[in-house]
Amino acid sequence: MSSSRPPETPVGARTAGEIEAAVARLSTAPAAGSETVRGALAAYTWVAGHQREAPVSGAAGPGEVPDDAEVDGEERAAMRRAHDTTAAGDARDFSSGVAQALAWVLGHIDHQP
C-alpha cells in the first residue's frame, strides 16, 4: 500500500511529508533494532498509509490511511499496553515507541521519536 496523501496534507499536527521523512530516517537508523524504534517506525508507517493494520491494536480502518480519530485511538491503545505490567518487556517497549510517535504526530509532544 502506498500513501495517497500529498506531502503538504495535514496529519494530526504534522504533514504527510514530515511523516514520510520520519519513516525514511528510522528505516536507516542504527538503533532500528530496538523495540522502541521499531514501534515508532511501525506507527509512522501506518500513519503514512504503507500498512493497513494499526501497530498495537491491529485495527484496520475503512480508508487507506487512518484519520486523526483513529490515530488518537491507537495512541491510547499503545499507552495502555506500554504501561501494562503483565505484558512482556519487548511488547511494552514497542508500544512505548508507537505511543511516542503518535503523540508527536498529534502534536502532544514536540520531540520527534
NUBASE-819129 format. One record per atom (N, C-alpha, C): residue in one letter; x, y, z. Coordinates in steps of 0.05 Angstrom, whole numbers, padded with zeros to 5 digits, always signed. Example, Ala and Ser with C-alpha at 12.3 -4.5 7.8 and 13.67 -1.06 7.14 Angstrom:
2
A+00264-00114+00156
A+00246-00090+00156
A+00264-00066+00156
S+00257-00045+00142
S+00273-00021+00143
S+00258+00001+00157
END
This chain:
113
M+00017-00023+00000
M+00000+00000+00000
M+00018+00025+00000
S+00011+00044-00015
S+00027+00069-00016
S+00009+00092-00006
S+00023+00112+00004
S+00008+00135+00014
S-00004+00150-00009
S-00029+00159-00004
S-00042+00175-00024
S-00044+00204-00016
R-00029+00211+00005
R-00030+00239+00015
R-00008+00256+00002
P-00015+00279-00009
P+00006+00297-00018
P+00023+00306+00006
P+00048+00312+00002
P+00066+00319+00024
P+00056+00341+00043
E+00041+00360+00033
E+00032+00382+00049
E+00006+00376+00064
T-00006+00352+00060
T-00031+00345+00073
T-00027+00343+00104
P-00044+00356+00119
P-00042+00354+00148
P-00048+00325+00158
V-00033+00316+00177
V-00037+00291+00190
V-00033+00297+00220
G-00055+00299+00234
G-00053+00309+00262
G-00042+00337+00261
A-00020+00341+00276
A-00007+00368+00276
A+00016+00369+00257
R+00021+00348+00242
R+00044+00346+00223
R+00034+00346+00194
T+00052+00342+00176
T+00045+00339+00148
T+00053+00311+00139
A+00040+00302+00117
A+00047+00276+00106
A+00077+00275+00099
G+00088+00297+00090
G+00117+00298+00084
G+00134+00294+00108
E+00126+00305+00131
E+00141+00301+00156
E+00140+00271+00164
I+00117+00259+00161
I+00113+00231+00168
I+00131+00213+00150
E+00131+00219+00124
E+00148+00204+00106
E+00177+00207+00112
A+00185+00231+00120
A+00213+00236+00128
A+00221+00220+00153
A+00202+00217+00172
A+00207+00201+00196
A+00210+00171+00188
V+00193+00162+00170
V+00196+00134+00161
V+00223+00130+00149
A+00232+00148+00131
A+00258+00145+00118
A+00281+00146+00139
R+00279+00164+00158
R+00300+00167+00178
R+00302+00142+00196
L+00280+00132+00205
L+00281+00109+00223
L+00287+00083+00208
S+00281+00082+00183
S+00286+00058+00168
S+00316+00052+00165
T+00332+00073+00168
T+00361+00070+00165
T+00376+00077+00191
A+00361+00080+00213
A+00373+00088+00238
A+00390+00065+00250
P+00413+00070+00261
P+00429+00049+00273
P+00414+00034+00296
A+00396+00048+00309
A+00381+00036+00331
A+00356+00022+00322
A+00353+00018+00295
A+00328+00007+00284
A+00322-00021+00296
G+00341-00034+00309
G+00335-00060+00320
G+00322-00058+00348
S+00322-00035+00360
S+00309-00033+00387
S+00279-00033+00383
E+00265-00045+00403
E+00236-00047+00402
E+00223-00019+00402
T+00234-00001+00416
T+00222+00026+00417
T+00224+00039+00390
V+00246+00037+00377
V+00250+00049+00350
V+00232+00034+00330
R+00231+00007+00332
R+00213-00008+00314
R+00184+00000+00318
G+00176+00006+00343
G+00149+00015+00348
G+00143+00042+00335
A+00162+00060+00338
A+00159+00087+00326
A+00157+00084+00295
L+00174+00068+00284
L+00174+00063+00255
L+00147+00051+00246
A+00137+00032+00261
A+00112+00019+00254
A+00089+00040+00255
A+00090+00058+00275
A+00069+00078+00277
A+00070+00097+00253
Y+00094+00107+00247
Y+00096+00125+00224
Y+00088+00111+00198
T+00096+00086+00195
T+00089+00071+00171
T+00059+00068+00168
W+00046+00063+00190
W+00016+00060+00190
W+00003+00087+00183
V+00012+00109+00197
V+00000+00135+00192
V+00005+00144+00163
A+00027+00137+00152
A+00033+00144+00124
A+00016+00128+00104
G+00004+00106+00113
G-00013+00091+00095
G+00001+00068+00082
H+00025+00061+00092
H+00040+00039+00080
H+00033+00011+00091
Q+00018+00011+00113
Q+00007-00014+00123
Q-00021-00008+00133
R-00039-00026+00130
R-00068-00021+00136
R-00074-00026+00166
E-00061-00045+00178
E-00067-00052+00206
E-00051-00034+00225
A-00065-00024+00246
A-00053-00008+00266
A-00032-00024+00281
P-00010-00012+00289
P+00012-00027+00300
P+00008-00041+00327
V-00010-00031+00344
V-00014-00043+00370
V-00041-00058+00371
S-00063-00045+00363
S-00089-00057+00364
S-00095-00076+00341
G-00081-00072+00319
G-00086-00089+00296
G-00111-00081+00280
A-00124-00059+00289
A-00149-00050+00276
A-00142-00039+00248
A-00161-00044+00230
A-00158-00033+00203
A-00182-00016+00198
G-00177+00010+00193
G-00199+00028+00188
G-00211+00026+00161
P-00231+00041+00155
P-00245+00039+00129
P-00229+00051+00106
G-00210+00069+00111
G-00196+00081+00090
G-00168+00071+00086
E-00154+00080+00066
E-00127+00072+00061
E-00108+00083+00082
V-00114+00107+00092
V-00097+00119+00112
V-00115+00125+00136
P-00104+00123+00161
P-00120+00129+00184
P-00127+00158+00187
D-00150+00164+00198
D-00157+00192+00203
D-00147+00199+00231
D-00150+00224+00239
D-00140+00233+00264
D-00152+00219+00288
A-00178+00212+00286
A-00191+00198+00308
A-00179+00170+00311
E-00173+00157+00289
E-00160+00130+00290
E-00132+00132+00302
V-00118+00153+00295
V-00091+00157+00305
V-00092+00162+00335
D-00111+00178+00344
D-00115+00184+00372
D-00122+00158+00388
G-00140+00142+00377
G-00147+00117+00390
G-00124+00097+00392
E-00108+00096+00371
E-00085+00078+00371
E-00064+00088+00391
E-00061+00115+00394
E-00042+00125+00414
E-00051+00116+00442
R-00077+00118+00447
R-00087+00109+00474
R-00083+00080+00478
A-00088+00063+00457
A-00083+00034+00460
A-00054+00029+00465
A-00036+00043+00452
A-00007+00039+00456
A+00001+00048+00484
M-00010+00069+00494
M-00004+00078+00521
M-00012+00057+00542
R-00036+00046+00538
R-00046+00025+00556
R-00027+00001+00556
R-00019-00008+00532
R-00001-00031+00530
R+00027-00025+00542
A+00036+00000+00537
A+00063+00007+00547
A+00064+00007+00577
H+00041+00012+00590
H+00040+00013+00619
H+00029-00012+00632
D+00024-00033+00615
D+00013-00058+00625
D+00036-00075+00636
T+00038-00077+00662
T+00060-00092+00674
T+00057-00122+00670
T+00035-00132+00659
T+00032-00160+00654
T+00042-00167+00626
A+00046-00147+00609
A+00056-00151+00582
A+00087-00155+00583
A+00097-00170+00563
A+00126-00175+00561
A+00140-00148+00556
G+00165-00147+00566
G+00181-00122+00563
G+00183-00113+00535
D+00188-00131+00516
D+00191-00123+00488
D+00165-00110+00478
A+00142-00122+00485
A+00116-00111+00477
A+00111-00083+00489
R+00120-00079+00513
R+00117-00053+00526
R+00135-00033+00512
D+00160-00041+00506
D+00178-00022+00493
D+00168-00015+00465
F+00159-00035+00450
F+00148-00030+00423
F+00124-00010+00425
S+00106-00016+00444
S+00082+00001+00448
S+00090+00029+00456
S+00111+00032+00472
S+00120+00058+00481
S+00130+00074+00456
G+00144+00061+00438
G+00153+00074+00414
G+00130+00083+00397
V+00109+00066+00395
V+00085+00073+00380
V+00072+00097+00393
A+00068+00096+00419
A+00055+00118+00433
A+00070+00144+00430
Q+00096+00144+00432
Q+00112+00168+00430
Q+00110+00180+00402
A+00111+00163+00381
A+00110+00172+00354
A+00082+00184+00348
L+00061+00171+00357
L+00034+00181+00352
L+00029+00207+00368
A+00041+00209+00392
A+00038+00234+00407
A+00051+00257+00392
W+00074+00251+00379
W+00087+00272+00362
W+00069+00279+00338
V+00059+00259+00325
V+00041+00264+00302
V+00018+00281+00309
L+00006+00276+00332
L-00018+00291+00341
L-00011+00318+00354
G+00015+00323+00358
G+00023+00349+00369
G+00023+00350+00400
H+00021+00327+00412
H+00021+00326+00442
H+00049+00330+00453
I+00070+00323+00437
I+00097+00328+00445
I+00112+00341+00421
D+00133+00355+00427
D+00149+00369+00406
D+00172+00353+00396
H+00183+00335+00414
H+00206+00319+00406
H+00198+00296+00389
Q+00209+00293+00365
Q+00203+00271+00347
Q+00219+00247+00354
P+00205+00225+00361
P+00219+00200+00367
P+00231+00188+00342
END
